[in-house]
Amino acid sequence: MRGKEDPSWGDVVRVSGQLAVDAAWVVWLRSLRLLGGGEDARNEACLMVTEKVDAQVELAAKLAKGDLGRAPVELVNGSLSHYARYVRGNRRRLSRGR
């Protein structure tokens, strides 16, 4: 969120609330996919692990470069926003079905 208005703790609450809702949907949709078994379930399981590692590596790089800022509110908001992009993408993808 650097380069825009500085984030506030209200932004953190908003981003974390939306992230929680989206994450709950992703858990539900992924559970359905995994319960279906077969190749779709195997692919989804592999994708879950790969995405989690990729997201963590990207976040570590952003933190190391200082891209998220220095203030606690910037670090928290930036980290939540980083993960929220992944979760929103998964929600869209899983909502489309196969």
N, C-alpha and C positions, 0 to 999 in steps of 0.2 A: 504494500500500500504506500510505499515511499514515492515521493513525487506528487502525491495528491495531498489532500488535507490530512493532517496527523490523525491517526485513529484514536478513539476514546474507549473507555471501558464499556460504554454503551454499544459500540461497534463489536466489541468482543462478545458481549451477551447476544447480540443479534446473529453474528456469524456462528457462534457455538450452538445456539438454538436451532438454526436451520441445518447445521451439520448433524445434530442429533436426530432430527426428523428424517433427513436424507439417509443417514446411516441405518436407521431402523428399517426403512424401506429396502435398502440394499441387503440387509441381513435376511429379511423375509423373502425377497426375490431370489437371492442366491440359495437360500435353503430349499426353495421349490426346485431350482435348477439341479442342485445336488441330489435331492431326493428322487429326481427323475432317473438318475443313474445313466449309464452308458457313456458314450463319447462326449456328450455335452457336459456331463458332470465332471469327467476327467479334465476337459479343457478349462472349465470354470475353476476347478481347484488349482490347476497350474497357474492360471491367470491371476488368481487371488494372491498367491505367494509372490509371483513376479512383480505385480503392482506394488505390493507392500514394500518389497526391497527397493524398487525403483523410487518410490515416494520418499523413503527414508534417506537414500543416498542423495537425492535432489535437495531435500531439506537440509541435510548436513552441509552440502556445498553452499547453499544460500546463507546459512548461519556463519560458515567459515569466511565467506566473502563480505559479510556484513550487509547483505542485501535486504535483510528484514529490519534493520535499524539497530538501535542500542537501548532504547527505553523499554522497560518491561512490557508496557502496553503494546508497543510495536512488535516485539518478539512474539508475544502471545497471539496477537491478531494475525500476524504474518504466518505463523505456524498453522493456526486453525484454517486460514484461507487457503494455504497450500494443500492441506489434506482435503478441504471441502471441494476443490476442483476435481480430485480423483473420485470422491464419493458421488458428486453430481454426475460425472461422466458415467460411472457404473450404474447409477439409477436410470439414466436415459437409455443406456445400452440394454440393461436387463428388462426394462419396461417394454422395449420393442419386441421382446420375445426372441425366437430363434432366427 
